[in-house]
Amino acid sequence: MVKDKIRRIFGVILLGCLVGIGFLKPVQDYVGLPSAIKVFKGQERAVPHLPAGTDVISSDKNGAIFSVGKSKGQGQHSFSVHAVEDGDSVVTVEAGGFPLKKIGVTAMPELRVVPGGQSIGVKLNTLGVLVVGHHLVDTKKGQKSPGEIANIQVGDIITKINGESIARMGDVAPFVRQAGKTGSKLDVTLIRNKKTYHRQLQPLQDKDDLSYRIGLYIRDSAAGVGTLTFFHPDSQKYGALGHVISDMDTKQPIVVNKGEILRSTVTSIEKGSNGHPGEKLARFTNEDESIGSISRNSPFGIFGKLSEGLSNGHWNKPMPVAFSDEVKEGPAKILTVVNGTKVQAFQVEVVSSIPQKFPATKGMVIKITDPRLLKATGGIVQGMSGSPIIQNGKLIGAVTHVFVNDPTSGYGVHIEWMLDEAGIDIYGKQKQKAS
């Protein structure tokens, strides 16, 4: 009994010591060291909180890829990596000649993009026609919905009828009339959850106007306004919105056949308040003048290529971009339009940021702090999505969502993922996503 009691006491003491060690600053600094560092050629990345009494040894002896420097300030040890050329290498953190941790260093080609902020109009044409609802056909034998009978569901995309491609709503009517005259069924090809299905659809005749109907509400396009986030001056690839465009009825992402962006003018602002998101009210400047194509609608925004150059006033020079683990809590600014077409800079605060290792939305929480923007909009409003976020001279992300119960705050997406979705070569490997 006595021995068991001694063992338990010793175990508690040992556990307490182990827990206590975890609170020691050198241990916390060691745990906080990254396992990998990404840096663009010509730029420098600082790694703070280097454990006291340690050294950093570079395997890149000749400094061909990067150079390492140590510094000490405000009682903290740190080191920085300055990329000289593209390539991969390793630094080792040592204590008394004993290796503690290896950190991979990847130096990538320099990348700069031009920040946006311009208000843009968005016009999307769906792949095929989108089913957005059902309706009943009033026949002599009662009310029925041919679409529901054929098990065609809201959110389905009709791509073919009787083997012929369907691109617009107007393509459907001739097939319906012909099937009504012959009494035959339509062979409908549709896409549901990325899988292809075939359905047999029998049009029914309305007893009042004698026309044949299929009992489906369909749509072939969508339109709205948003904000341009960036464009790449070498390739003319761009990114905007920072979030996917979904159909207003089905709430499903719109599968893009083709689309375009246009110039847009903000005419007024419906201010946001708790429980009620505000909105930018805008109009297309010229519906016949496309300024770019839309080839991709993804969770990170819309992407394509510009057909002409764009200016946002004072921020037309390409600027560096930041990886997600470079973003810090603290002051930043966004570029957006609140009246007409003038892009302005407004102060915000990065409340939190997640150093994401894999693509994910909602990587940042930001708060509007600029009195001018709060007075004009009440905070983040619809149409502001895509507004570029700039911190320490680098483009770090885009505004995406507003908190319904706090219109002064919302989410942002890291620019790293938008660039990747646009097919811009951020990692030194050619991508062809948005071409």
Summary of the structure (lengths in Angstrom):
residues: 435
radius of gyration: 28.4
end to end distance: 75.6
largest distance: 97.6
contacts: 1459
relative contact order: 0.13
helix: 14%
strand: 49%
